[in-house]
Amino acid sequence: MTDVTTEQRTNWAGNVTYRASALLRPTSVGEVQDLVTSTPRLTALGSTHSFNEVADTDAVQLTLTEMPPSLEIDSARRTVRVAAGMTHAQVAAGLEARGWALGNLASLPHISTAGAVATGTHGSGVRNPSLAQAVVGLDVVRASGELEHVSAASGSGSGSGSGSSGSLDAHRVALGALGVVTALELAIEPTFEVAATVHLDLPWDAVEEHFDAVMADAYSVSMFTAFDDRGARQVWTKHRVDEPAPSVDLVALGARRATEAVHPGENDAASVTEQGGVPGPWSERLPHFRSTFSPSTGAEIQAEYLIPAASAVPALRALRPLADLFAPLLIAAEVRTVAADTAWLAPSTGRQSVGLHFTFRRDASAVAAAVLRIEEVLAPFDPRPHWGKVSAASPARLHEAYPQLAAFAELARSLDPTGRFRNGFLERTLG
């Protein structure tokens, strides 16, 4: 169950070296409860795809990857109950095999279901909120060792903060601060097919004039750019085949349709999901990358900010003068839309949003300088940093960006008064 090693362990990207003295690997909920009550401080670790210290600790880490990968569908309620340590690729494959689907997926399906939810990870689409919004219930082991089920029907109030232990919206994006999540219930729908097409080099004037129409033209749309003269280097349009076909003629706006598969960054296109307008299951089209492709590491660092959708074009215009700064460092920047969430700490909570995502080469000092500059430029647009990526935002700035962060901090203190689940990231963020 316990892996005590002197070997250094890092996150997936290799930019964070974990300080934990041990990695605990429970195989049952009962073992999780025993470990929580017997360990003074511990932090849950997902699939290590966070680029900051949200899952780091100077105590011990706990992973649920050895728990049984259970998947139970309730067709009448249109929900699925899954083990928290399962990846979205595992969940998607299990659902598709039984004729069901999740409403959306992140670009990389290898991430853990609970970890993606806990950090507010999202896909794209003007109608699609973050992955956390699909959560209709969850099981969480509290600091006392008690196993509690939290759902919208748990009757514990609307979530004003103090004493509202069952508030689902407080738990959807919880950063590991409220307990160890062992299972999640997710809303599902009947399976559907998606066809992905890619267009290249959409000029900046077309991006600015037609941004809203392009981003709303299909179920999921992503733009990739380096903020240079090429405009949107790639526009990925993912169309649900059971919905009207996209109507914006990107070729007429100056783009050209890709004739072969393209990668959003610099790697081999063999790792990306099928393009070219070929219909396929949602599980194999909504992510950018194939579930059969197993990235062992990513020598990169990511940052991302969600801003109000109405500010998207002014923000893109403000970032364009940074093209020279980005040139030696930026692998890809992605622009996506995210519908409003109700989760307290979702980066898109309460507002229709646009995500501005940056994938940089793994040069920590250069990235830190670039992030500072990006946050200065985006400051007028009320940016909310993604919880799983790097940011220079101060605790005060985070409390400005997330209106319910103070209430969440109060809830965390009430549920974990001795700080059993606290780590350096939470100490800085919650105070």
C-alpha positions in Angstrom: 0.0 0.0 0.0 2.8 2.5 0.8 5.6 3.3 -1.5 8.5 4.9 0.5 11.3 5.8 -1.8 14.3 8.1 -2.0 13.8 8.4 -5.8 12.6 11.8 -6.8 9.1 11.9 -8.3 7.8 14.6 -10.5 4.6 15.7 -12.1 3.9 14.6 -15.7 5.7 17.7 -17.2 8.7 17.4 -15.0 8.6 21.0 -13.8 7.5 20.1 -10.2 9.5 17.7 -8.0 7.3 16.3 -5.3 8.5 16.7 -1.8 6.3 14.0 -0.2 8.2 11.4 1.8 5.7 8.6 0.8 3.1 7.7 -1.7 0.1 5.8 -0.2 -1.8 3.4 -2.5 -5.0 2.3 -0.9 -7.0 -0.5 -2.7 -10.4 0.1 -1.0 -12.5 2.9 0.5 -12.0 1.4 3.9 -8.2 1.7 3.5 -8.6 5.3 2.4 -10.6 6.0 5.6 -7.9 4.3 7.8 -5.1 6.2 6.1 -6.9 9.5 6.6 -7.4 9.0 10.3 -3.9 7.6 10.9 -2.0 10.2 8.8 -1.6 13.7 10.3 -1.3 15.4 6.8 -1.8 14.0 3.4 -2.6 15.3 -0.1 -4.5 13.4 -2.8 -2.6 13.0 -6.1 -4.4 12.6 -9.4 -2.7 11.7 -12.7 0.1 14.3 -12.1 -1.0 16.5 -14.9 -1.1 19.7 -12.8 1.7 22.2 -13.6 1.8 23.7 -10.1 2.0 22.5 -6.5 -1.7 21.9 -6.0 -1.0 18.2 -5.4 2.4 18.6 -3.8 3.1 18.4 0.0 5.9 18.1 2.5 4.0 15.3 4.2 2.6 12.2 2.2 0.6 11.8 -1.0 -2.3 9.4 -1.6 -3.2 8.0 -5.0 -6.4 6.1 -5.9 -5.0 4.4 -9.0 -5.0 1.0 -7.3 -8.7 1.2 -6.4 -11.1 -1.0 -8.4 -12.1 0.8 -11.7 -15.9 0.6 -11.2 -18.4 2.1 -13.6 -22.2 1.8 -12.8 -24.8 3.3 -15.1 -28.2 4.4 -13.9 -30.2 4.7 -17.2 -33.3 6.0 -15.5 -31.4 8.9 -13.9 -29.0 9.3 -16.8 -26.0 9.1 -14.5 -22.9 7.1 -14.1 -21.0 6.4 -10.9 -17.2 6.0 -11.4 -14.2 5.4 -9.2 -12.4 8.7 -8.7 -9.0 7.3 -9.8 -10.2 6.3 -13.3 -9.1 8.4 -16.2 -11.5 10.1 -18.6 -10.3 7.7 -21.3 -11.4 4.7 -19.2 -14.8 6.3 -18.3 -15.4 7.3 -21.9 -14.6 3.8 -23.3 -16.9 2.2 -20.7 -19.8 4.6 -21.5 -19.4 4.4 -25.3 -19.4 0.6 -25.1 -22.9 0.8 -23.5 -24.3 3.5 -25.7 -23.8 6.5 -23.4 -21.7 9.6 -23.4 -20.4 12.5 -21.3 -21.3 16.0 -22.6 -17.7 17.0 -23.0 -14.1 15.9 -22.4 -10.8 17.7 -21.9 -8.2 17.8 -24.7 -6.1 15.1 -23.1 -8.2 12.1 -22.0 -5.4 10.6 -19.9 -6.2 12.8 -16.8 -7.9 11.4 -13.8 -11.7 12.1 -13.5 -11.5 13.4 -9.9 -8.4 15.5 -10.6 -9.9 17.1 -13.6 -13.0 18.0 -11.7 -11.1 19.2 -8.6 -9.1 21.8 -10.7 -11.9 23.1 -12.9 -10.6 21.5 -16.1 -12.7 22.0 -19.2 -13.2 21.3 -22.9 -14.6 23.7 -25.4 -18.0 24.9 -26.6 -20.3 27.8 -26.0 -22.9 25.4 -24.5 -20.4 23.3 -22.6 -19.4 24.2 -19.0 -16.4 22.7 -17.3 -16.2 19.0 -16.6 -17.1 19.7 -13.0 -20.6 20.8 -13.9 -21.4 17.2 -14.9 -21.0 16.1 -11.3 -24.3 15.3 -9.7 -22.9 13.6 -6.6 -19.7 12.5 -5.0 -18.3 10.4 -2.1 -15.7 12.1 0.0 -13.7 10.9 3.0 -13.6 13.7 5.5 -10.7 14.6 7.9 -12.5 12.5 10.6 -12.4 9.4 8.3 -16.2 9.6 7.8 -17.4 8.8 4.3 -20.0 11.3 3.2 -22.1 11.4 0.0 -22.7 14.9 -1.3 -25.3 15.6 -3.9 -27.8 18.3 -4.9 -30.5 16.3 -3.1 -28.5 16.1 0.2 -30.6 18.9 1.6 -27.7 20.8 3.2 -28.6 24.3 1.9 -27.7 26.5 -1.0 -24.0 26.8 -0.1 -23.5 30.0 1.7 -20.3 28.7 3.4 -20.4 28.0 7.1 -21.6 24.6 8.0 -22.8 23.7 4.6 -20.9 20.4 4.3 -23.1 19.0 1.6 -23.1 21.9 -0.8 -22.5 20.2 -4.2 -21.3 23.5 -5.8 -18.7 23.9 -3.1 -17.4 20.4 -3.8 -17.4 20.3 -7.5 -14.0 22.2 -7.7 -12.5 21.7 -4.3 -8.7 21.5 -4.8 -8.5 18.6 -2.5 -9.3 20.9 0.5 -12.5 19.2 1.7 -11.5 15.6 1.7 -10.5 12.7 -0.5 -13.0 12.0 -3.2 -13.4 8.3 -3.8 -16.3 8.2 -6.3 -18.2 10.6 -8.6 -21.6 10.5 -10.1 -21.7 12.2 -13.5 -24.6 13.2 -15.8 -24.6 11.3 -19.1 -26.6 11.3 -22.3 -27.0 8.9 -25.2 -23.9 8.5 -27.4 -23.4 10.8 -30.3 -20.9 11.2 -33.2 -18.6 14.1 -33.9 -16.8 15.1 -37.1 -13.6 17.2 -36.7 -12.3 19.5 -39.4 -9.3 21.8 -39.3 -8.7 25.1 -41.1 -5.3 26.9 -41.3 -4.3 30.6 -41.1 -7.5 32.4 -40.5 -6.4 36.1 -40.7 -6.6 38.3 -37.7 -9.2 40.7 -39.2 -11.5 37.7 -39.7 -10.8 36.4 -36.2 -11.8 39.8 -34.7 -14.8 40.4 -36.9 -16.3 36.9 -36.8 -15.0 35.6 -33.5 -18.4 34.9 -31.8 -19.8 33.3 -35.0 -16.8 31.0 -35.5 -16.6 29.9 -31.9 -20.4 29.1 -31.8 -20.5 27.4 -35.2 -20.1 23.9 -33.9 -20.4 21.9 -30.7 -16.7 22.4 -29.8 -14.3 24.9 -31.5 -10.7 25.7 -30.7 -8.4 28.3 -32.2 -4.6 27.9 -32.0 -2.3 30.9 -32.5 1.2 32.2 -31.7 -0.1 35.8 -31.8 2.0 36.4 -34.9 1.0 37.6 -38.4 -0.5 34.2 -39.2 -3.6 34.9 -37.1 -5.3 31.8 -36.0 -2.9 29.2 -37.3 -5.4 26.4 -36.8 -9.2 26.4 -36.2 -10.5 23.0 -35.0 -14.2 22.6 -35.6 -15.9 19.6 -33.9 -19.4 19.2 -35.2 -22.1 16.9 -33.6 -23.5 15.1 -36.6 -27.0 15.1 -35.1 -26.9 18.9 -35.2 -27.1 21.4 -38.1 -23.8 21.6 -40.0 -21.4 24.6 -39.4 -22.4 27.6 -41.5 -19.4 29.9 -41.3 -17.3 29.6 -44.5 -13.8 29.9 -43.1 -12.3 29.6 -46.6 -14.3 32.6 -47.7 -12.8 34.4 -44.7 -9.3 33.7 -45.8 -8.4 30.4 -44.2 -7.7 27.2 -46.0 -8.8 23.7 -45.1 -6.2 21.3 -43.9 -5.7 18.3 -46.3 -3.9 16.1 -43.7 -3.9 15.7 -39.9 -2.2 18.5 -38.0 -0.8 18.7 -34.4 -1.6 21.9 -32.5 2.0 22.1 -31.3 5.2 20.6 -32.7 4.8 16.9 -32.3 3.8 14.1 -34.7 0.2 14.3 -35.8 -0.2 10.6 -35.2 -1.1 11.4 -31.6 -4.1 13.6 -32.5 -7.7 12.3 -32.8 -9.0 11.9 -36.4 -9.6 15.0 -38.4 -10.8 15.5 -42.0 -14.5 15.5 -41.2 -14.7 11.8 -40.7 -17.6 11.1 -38.1 -16.7 9.0 -35.1 -17.7 8.5 -31.5 -17.7 11.5 -29.1 -15.0 9.7 -27.0 -12.6 9.6 -30.0 -13.3 13.1 -31.3 -13.9 15.6 -28.5 -10.3 15.1 -27.0 -7.5 16.5 -29.1 -5.4 13.5 -28.5 -6.0 9.8 -28.9 -6.5 7.7 -25.7 -4.3 5.0 -27.2 -1.4 7.5 -27.3 0.3 7.4 -23.9 2.4 10.5 -23.3 5.0 9.5 -20.6 6.1 13.0 -20.1 5.5 16.5 -21.6 8.5 18.8 -21.5 6.3 21.8 -21.2 4.7 24.2 -18.8 1.1 25.4 -19.1 -0.8 28.5 -18.0 -4.4 29.5 -18.7 -6.8 32.3 -17.9 -10.6 32.4 -18.3 -12.0 35.8 -19.1 -15.6 37.0 -19.8 -16.6 36.0 -23.3 -17.3 39.6 -24.2 -13.7 40.5 -23.6 -12.2 37.9 -25.9 -11.4 40.1 -28.9 -10.0 43.0 -26.9 -7.9 40.5 -24.9 -6.5 38.8 -28.1 -5.7 42.2 -29.5 -3.9 43.2 -26.3 -1.8 40.0 -26.4 -0.6 40.3 -30.0 2.2 42.8 -29.1 3.7 39.9 -27.1 4.4 37.9 -30.2 8.2 38.6 -30.0 8.3 37.6 -26.3 6.4 34.3 -27.2 8.4 33.4 -30.3 11.3 31.4 -28.6 9.1 30.1 -25.8 5.5 29.4 -26.9 4.7 25.9 -28.3 1.0 26.7 -28.8 -1.7 29.0 -27.5 -5.3 27.8 -27.6 -8.5 29.8 -27.4 -11.7 28.0 -26.3 -15.1 28.9 -25.1 -16.6 27.6 -21.8 -20.2 28.0 -20.7 -21.0 29.4 -17.3 -20.7 27.1 -14.3 -22.3 27.1 -10.9 -19.4 25.5 -9.0 -17.9 28.0 -6.5 -14.4 27.8 -7.7 -14.8 26.9 -11.4 -12.8 29.4 -13.5 -16.0 30.0 -15.5 -18.3 30.2 -12.5 -21.2 32.6 -13.1 -20.1 33.9 -16.5 -19.8 32.8 -20.1 -16.1 32.6 -20.6 -13.2 32.3 -23.1 -10.1 30.4 -22.1 -6.7 31.6 -23.1 -4.3 28.7 -22.8 -0.5 28.8 -23.2 1.8 25.8 -23.7 5.4 26.9 -23.2 8.7 25.1 -23.4 9.9 23.8 -20.1 12.0 26.8 -19.1 10.8 27.8 -15.7 12.4 31.2 -15.4 11.4 32.3 -18.9 7.9 31.1 -18.4 7.6 32.9 -15.0 8.6 36.1 -16.8 6.1 35.5 -19.6 3.3 34.7 -17.2 3.9 38.0 -15.3 3.7 39.9 -18.6 0.5 38.0 -19.7 -1.2 38.7 -16.4 -0.3 42.4 -16.6 -1.8 42.6 -20.1 -4.9 40.6 -19.1 -5.5 42.5 -15.9 -8.2 44.8 -17.3 -10.2 41.7 -18.4 -10.7 40.1 -14.9 -8.8 36.9 -15.7 -9.3 33.8 -13.5 -6.2 31.5 -13.5 -6.8 27.8 -14.1 -6.2 26.0 -10.7 -4.0 23.3 -12.3 -1.6 25.5 -14.2 1.1 28.1 -13.4 0.1 31.6 -12.4 1.7 34.6 -10.7 -1.6 35.7 -9.1 -1.4 36.7 -5.4 -3.9 35.4 -2.9 -5.5 38.8 -2.9 -5.9 38.7 -6.6 -7.4 35.2 -6.5 -10.0 36.3 -3.9 -10.9 39.2 -6.3 -11.2 36.8 -9.2 -13.2 34.1 -7.4 -16.0 35.8 -5.5 -16.8 32.7 -3.3 -13.2 31.8 -2.4 -13.6 33.3 1.1 -16.7 31.2 1.7 -14.9 28.2 0.4 -11.9 28.9 2.8 -14.4 29.1 5.7 -16.0 25.8 4.6 -12.6 24.1 4.4 -11.6 25.2 7.9 -14.9 24.0 9.3 -14.6 20.5 7.6 -10.8 20.2 8.3 -10.1 22.2 11.4 -6.7 20.6 12.0 -5.5 21.1 8.4 -5.2 17.4 7.6 -5.6 18.1 3.9 -3.7 21.4 3.8 -0.5 21.8 1.8 1.6 24.8 0.8 -0.7 25.6 -2.2 -3.8 25.7 -0.1 -2.1 27.6 2.7 -1.2 30.3 0.2 -4.5 30.3 -1.6 -7.0 30.0 1.3 -5.0 31.8 4.0 
